[in-house]
Amino acid sequence: MSEILIVDDEPAIGWSLRELLTDEGHAVTLATTVADAIAACRRRPPDTILLDVRLPGRDGISAIPELRALAPSAPVIVMTAFGDLDTAVRTVAAGAFDYLIKPFDLEQVTAVVARALADRGHAAAAVAPSEEAAAPQLIGSGPRMQAIFKHIALVANTDLPVLVSGAAGTGKELVARTIHAHGGRRAGPFVATSLAALAPGAVEGELFGHTRPGLFELAAGGTLFLDEIGATPLDVQAKLLRTLETAAFTRLGSAAPTAADVRVIAATDQDLAAAVGAGTFRADLYERLRVLSIDVPPLAARPEDIEPLARHFLARHSGRQPQPAARPAIATECFQALRDHPWPGNVRELKHAIEYAAVIARGGTLRPEHLPAPTAAATGTTAAPLAAATAALTAATKEWAAAARHEFGELAEPDLHHRASTAVEAALLREVLAHTGGNRTAAAKLLGLDRATLRTKLRHLGLDD
């Protein structure tokens, strides 16, 4: 049996976590303030601490060093409803084991606590940076971006290579710049190049130098960002791997090695594993680069971030105008149009769309008619399958809503939301059950439901046959 301390001022969360972890066989102590948590640690050091960020009187993260001093072998799991990059960086810098974003899945809590108890005493504290660094701005509130914030916080203060993957326009270079800005090399230069933009015969000279310094020398003390790493010629891949392994390189035409005091971040929108199989990318270089990897999701996979990104891009565009007037607004129907678009060009396409709309609106409120017309890539077969299916679902929903308004609009309670939700849910459950061959356990896992909830829904929808 393990001793677990839960520090949260929300009674419902404290109660549910205590019930969950007690059922797992742990002894649980509840505290609602940092002072109460410190007193509990002094009475009996716990084996693990679950700590909320926003607490009465004192911020939870600021108390981590004191709590860890009182319970040095107890991993600290931070809980927050306001996850962002700053929270992730502060959490890791303070030496926390992990952090959870509210509302969280109770199975996720159980898994993280089990991992913390298994690793107890082995988690190393990170060193807090000596000063706050101005960083490029990554925006995102959903779980996919929260995971990226956490990865950035974890890899920032190492010198190991990082491989950032994702489709074009997702913001891979911004991820690299953010890693640099939060790492120990932030005072040094950030040097970026696209290897696909260089002639194959010029890549080696550009990287390692010839008659003039190469990019490895220009980035000394800082970070070298190699975009489109898959375009590196095979002979240069061998030299790049040796540079990463030995921290030294040799200029073209020279025999004397030069120290490579550089952190390398590579990026790709290709499937490098497939390139390895095809013989166009070295397996040993791929393994070296992907020790630390970050996969940036397409914008279509994080629709909750479209509105804050649109506001951010509009504010940036307005601030760059020579005589900025009052900041223009974005109409509700414009936000809806943005959410309905599949965004095959990802965040870059959204940025360009907002800048275009701001020009067309001439300082007024941005409306759907100000947005650029969809391109063939957005409407044709070149769109990603999920994005295309989402666009089709949106169009079908609009058609259904029009027919439903005509059919039920005169009723006292048309209840279109319930009717639509029931129709979509029934279709989804049928499809998933068909996919799993009627295996309800597998279907529940795919749906993200527990088996009892799935059984109840099937019975309610008349599908429990």
N, C-alpha and C positions, 0 to 999 in steps of 0.2 A: 504493500500500500504506500502511495506517495502523498506528500503534503503539498497541496496546491493553494496558492493565495490569489484570489480574484479581487482586483481593485477597479471598481466601477460604481458611479453614483446613480446609475439607472436601476431601480429595484428589479424590474422585469428581466433585465439582462443578467444581473447577479443571480437571481433565482433560477433562471433557465440553465445557466452555466453550472451552478451548484448541483442541480438535479442531474444534469448530463454526466458530470464528472464523478458524482457520488455513485451513480449507477455503474460507472466504469471501475469502481472499487477504490477511488481516491478519497482522502480526507480533505475537505475544502473549508477554507476560511475566507470570509467576505470582509472587504474594507471599502469605504466610500470616499476616502480622501487619502492624499499622500501621507499625512501625519499618521492616520490609522494604519496604513500599510507599513510604515517604518516601525511603528510600535509592535505590530504583529511579527515582523522579521526579528526584532530584538527578543521577543518572547520565545519564538521558535522559528528558526530559518526554514523556509519552505523549500521544496524540491523544484518547483516551477512557479513563475509569477505571470498572471495574465493582467495586463496593465492598460487602462484606458488613457487616452491622451488628454482629453478635456475633463479636468476634475475641479471641484470647488477649491479655490485658494491657490492651487499650484499645478502647473503643467506636468503631466505624467512623465514625458520624456526627460524633462530636466531632473527628475528624481531617480532615473535609472542608475547613475553612478553610485548614489548613496544606497540604493536597494541592493546593488550587486556587491557593495562593500560589506553589507550585513549578511548577505546570502551569496557568497562568491561562486558557488557551484550551481546556482539556480538560474537556468535560462529565463530570460524575460521575453514574453510574447506581447507585443503592443497591439492594442485594439483601437480603431479610429473610424469615425464616420466621415472624416474629412481628409481622405488620402490624397496626397499630391507629391510631387517630386521633393519638395522641401521636407515633408514629413518622412519620406523614405530615407533621405540622406541623413537627417537628424537621428532617425531610429538606428540606422546602421552605425553611425559615428558614435552613438552613446553605448554601443555594445549589445543591442537587443538581438535576440535569436531570430525572430521573425516578426511579421506584423500581419494582422487580419483586418479587412475592410468590412465595416458594418453596412448592411445586415449580412451576416455570414451564415453559411450552412453549418449546422451542428456537427455533421460528419467531418467537415473540414477542421473544426476545432479539435475534435477527437484525434484526428490524424496529426495535427501540428503538435498537440500536447504529447502524444506518444513519441513523436520524433524528438521533441525537446528533452523528454525524460531519458530517451535512449542515448542522446548526445550530451547529457548533463555533465558539466565539468570540462567539456572539450571545446566549447565555443570560445573563440578568441575575441577579445574586445578590439574594436576598431579605434584608430587614433583620430580624434576630432581635428578638423582642419584649423589652422591657427587664425584664419580670417575668412570672412564671408566673401565668396567670389561671385561676381556678376555672371550669370549663366544664360545661354540661349534658352528660349522659352518653349518647352514642350507642354502641350495642352491635352488633357484627357482626364475624365472622371470615372470611366468604366473599368471593369475588371481587367481587360486586355492591357490598357495603358498603365493601370496600377502595377501589373506584373512587370512591365518595362521599367517603371520608376524604381521598383525594388531591385531589378537586375542592374540598373545603372548605379544605384547606391552600392551594390555589392562589388562591382568590378572597377569602380572609379579609382580606388586607391591601390590598385595593383599595376604592375608594368607588363602583365601578360598580354599577348595579342587578343583582339576581340573581333569576331565575325558578326557583322550586322546584315541580316538578310530581309528581303521584303520587296514587293513590287515597286516599279518606278513611281515616284511621287509620294511615297509613304512617309518620307522624312528621315531616311537613313543617315544622311550627313548631319542633320540636326541632333540625332541620337549621339553620333560620334562627337560633335562639338560639346554636347552636354556632359558626356563622360570626361572629356578633357577639362571642362570648366570646373568639375567637381573633384578632380584628381590631384595628385601631388605635383603634376607637371603643368598646372594651370598658368604658372608664371612664364612658361616657355611658349614657343610658337605653335600654332596649329596650322599645318601645311596640308593642303588637300589637292588631289589630282584625280582625274578620271583616266584610267588606263585604256579604256576603249577609245578615248579621244586622241591617243598618241599612235603614230605609225609604229607597227610592230618592231621595226628595226631601230626605233628611237627610244624604246622603253628602258633598256638597260642604261643608256647614257643619262636619261632623265632621272632615274632613280639613284644611280651610284656616282654619277659625275664623269666627266671626261676632260674637256678643256676648261670647264667651269664647274663649280660645286653642284652636286646632284641634290635631290630632294631629301635624302637621308642626312646630308650635311646641313641643309637649310632648316631642317626640323630638329636639330640637335637640342636636347634639353626639353623637348616638347613632344608633340604627337604628329605622326604622319598618317593621313587618312587616304587609303587607296580604294577609290570607288571602282566598280566594275572589275573586281579582282580576277574574275573568270577570263578576262581578255588578256591576261599576262602570257606572253609566249613561253613555251615549255622550257627553253634554255634559261630564260630569266627566272622562271619559277624555282629552278635549282639554286640559283644564286640568292634569291630572296629567302629561301628556306635556310640556307647556310648563314645568312645574315641574322635571321631570327634565332638560330641555334647558338651562334658564337658571339653575337652582339658586336660584329665587326664586318666591314665590307672592303672591297678593293675597287678603286676607280678604274675605268677603262684605260688601258695603256700603262697602268702602274702595277708594281709588284708589292708595294708596301700597304698593309692593311690599315684601315682607319676605324676607330671605335665608333659604334653606332649607339649613341645615347638617345634612343628614340623609342617611344611606345607606338606600335603599329595597330591601327584599326582598319580592317578591310570591310568592304561592303559588296553585296551582289544581289541582283534580281534574278539570277539563274539558279538552277538546281545543280549545285556543285557536286553532289553525290553522283548524279547522272553523268556529269562531265568527267568525273573520275572513272566511271564505268566505260565511258566512250574513249578514254585515253587522252583527253584534251586538258586534264588538270591532274597534277600529281597528288596521289593519295597521301603521301607523307606531309605535304604542305597543307592539304585540307585538314588533316588531323591536327596539325600544329595550330592552325588558325581557329578551329572551332572548339578549342578547349573552353573558351568563354564565348557564348553566342547569344545574340538577341534577335528575335524574329519580330519585325514590325508589322502589325496587321494592316490590311487594307481598310480604307475609310468605311466601306460598306459593312465591315464587321464591327464597327463601333459607332453606330448612328447617334448614340447619346452625346458624342463629341462634336457633331456637326454645328449645332447652335453656338456653343462657346467659341469654336474655331472661326465661324463666320463673324461673330462680334469682334474677335481679336483682329482678324484681317481688315475689317472695315475701320477699326480704330487706328491701325497702323497706316492704312492708306490715307485716312483723313489727316493724320498727324504730319504726313509728308508734304501736304499741299502748301504752297508758298503763303497763302493767306487763308489759313483754316477758319472756316465758319463753325457754327454749332455742329457737333457731331451728328451725322444723319442716323436715322433709325432704320430698322429692318421690320417690315410688316409681318404679321403673324402668318399670312398666306404665303409670304416669301419663304419663311422658315419651313413651311409645309412642303413647298416646291423643292427646297434643298434636301429635305428628308426623303422625298420621293425619287430623287435622282440616284442612279446606281454608282456614280463616281468612279468610272474605270481609270481615270487619271489620278485618283486618290486626293490627298491633301493639297497637292500642287494645283490640281484642277479646281478645287474649291477656292483656293486663294485667287486664282486668275478670274474665276467667275464673279467673286465679290468685287474685285477691282474693276472689272468690266461694268458690273451693275452700278457701282458708285459713279463711274463716269457718265453712263447713260442717264442716271437719275439726276444728275447735275446738282448734287447737294441735297436733294429731297429724300423722302423715305424710299427705301429699296422695296420694289414689288416684283412679283413673278415675271411681269413683262420686261423688266430691266435685265433679267438674266440672259446669258448667251443661249442661242438655240442649241439643243442637244446635237452632238456629233454622231457620225455613223458608229464610232466606237462605243458610244453610250447606248445606242438603240439596236445595233446589229448583233450578229452572231459572235463578234469578237469580245463581247462583255463576258466577265467571269460567270460561270454557271449560276452560282448563288445570287450574284448581283442581278443577273437577267431574270432569274426566277422571282426575286423580290420585286423587281419592277413589274413583272407580269401579275404578281399577287396584288400589288398596289392598284394596277389598272382594273383587275377583276373586282377589287373591293369598291372602287368608285362606281363601277357598273352595277354591282349588287346594291349599293346604297341608294342609287337613283331608283332602281326597281322597287326596293323596300319602302322608300318614301312614298312612292305612288300607291303601293299596296296597303301599307299600314299607317300612313301619315294622318288619316282622319280619326284613328282610334284615340281614346282618352290616354292610353299609355302605349305608344308605339314600341318602346323598348327595343330599339334597333341594336343597341350594344349587346344585349343578351342574345338576341336572335343570331347576330353575326358571330359572336364568340362561340355559341353552341355549334353552329355549322362548321366553323373552322376547326374547333377542338375535336369534333367527331371525325372529320376528315383526317386530321393529323394522327389521332389514335388508331384509326383503321390502317393508315399507311404504315405506321411504325410497327404495329402488331403483325402486319403482313410481311414486313421486312425481317422480323425476328422469328417468323414461322409460328407465331402464337405464343412464344416464350415471354411470359409477363415479367419475369425478373429482368431479362435482357431489355425488354421494352421500357420498363420503369427506369433503368439506368440510362438509356438513350434519351429519354424524355426529361431526366433530371427530377424524377418523382420517386417517392418511396412506394413500395408495392401496395400498401394499404390504400394510399391516395389514388393510385391508378385503378385499383379494384372499385373504389367508390365512384370514380368518374365514369367508368365503363357501365356500372349499374345505373347511374343517373341518366346516362345518354342512351340506355337501352341496347348497349353493345355487349352485355355480359352473357354471351351465349356459348 
